[in-house]
């Protein structure tokens, strides 16, 4: 698996914020936390590829929002925050060496944090950053590849993956105050976050290990009780930028090898 990442900008404190009040962000500490995150991805078997730095883009480290990466194709998004649209060019440059590229075009907007893939189904959250034309475009673009795109409603947070993430093979960790788990059509084991850990639903599973924020230990305990292998990471400084674990990388899975017939 390839993990595409980008370094933390010194201007991180000027990031876009919607649901959180602006506070002081120590970008050097955020940088150290991000480096630890990257080292963990390497330890889990990822080949890390660094995207070009964007020091003048405060949100540039949150590369998840710039593309939907699938084994067959990548969809370059059009972020709903206009200040972030300059982040996609460097992603195009790097991903074009790996995959065919498709693009969201005006008036569509789409951010990767609103996209949750479960098998061949792509759930897209309708949000202030992802609009109906953007969802319609990604549905049309991915239809030839055999993916179904379904819209999910949520509230109270920035992106769909702030409210829920999927842990293979069958666990959906959710904040039920922000998203209704019944909006996901397949049968899942629902693990709700601890009532005092509203932002704990954002997890990232790599090579059978689920990364969880160390800020939310009670939710991690719930996952362990369900048999999930977890590893806690300190991303507290990045949380201040309304970010979480999935935001910090684009993961490219190797294509599934076809087994020749007899």
HELIX and SHEET records of a PDB file:
HELIX    1   1 UNK A   12  UNK A   14  5                                   3    
HELIX    2   2 UNK A   27  UNK A   43  1                                  17    
HELIX    3   3 UNK A   63  UNK A   66  5                                   4    
HELIX    4   4 UNK A   82  UNK A   87  5                                   6    
HELIX    5   5 UNK A   88  UNK A   95  1                                   8    
HELIX    6   6 UNK A  112  UNK A  114  5                                   3    
HELIX    7   7 UNK A  132  UNK A  143  1                                  12    
HELIX    8   8 UNK A  160  UNK A  163  1                                   4    
HELIX    9   9 UNK A  181  UNK A  183  5                                   3    
HELIX   10  10 UNK A  217  UNK A  225  1                                   9    
HELIX   11  11 UNK A  236  UNK A  239  1                                   4    
HELIX   12  12 UNK A  245  UNK A  248  5                                   4    
SHEET    1   A 3 UNK A  47  UNK A  50  0                                        
SHEET    2   A 3 UNK A   2  UNK A   5  1                                        
SHEET    3   A 3 UNK A 250  UNK A 252 -1                                        
SHEET    1   B 3 UNK A  67  UNK A  69  0                                        
SHEET    2   B 3 UNK A  73  UNK A  76 -1                                        
SHEET    3   B 3 UNK A 100  UNK A 103  1                                        
SHEET    1   C 3 UNK A 115  UNK A 118  0                                        
SHEET    2   C 3 UNK A 121  UNK A 126 -1                                        
SHEET    3   C 3 UNK A 148  UNK A 153  1                                        
SHEET    1   D 3 UNK A 164  UNK A 167  0                                        
SHEET    2   D 3 UNK A 171  UNK A 174 -1                                        
SHEET    3   D 3 UNK A 189  UNK A 192  1                                        
SHEET    1   E 3 UNK A 204  UNK A 206  0                                        
SHEET    2   E 3 UNK A 209  UNK A 213 -1                                        
SHEET    3   E 3 UNK A 230  UNK A 233  1                                        
END                                                                             
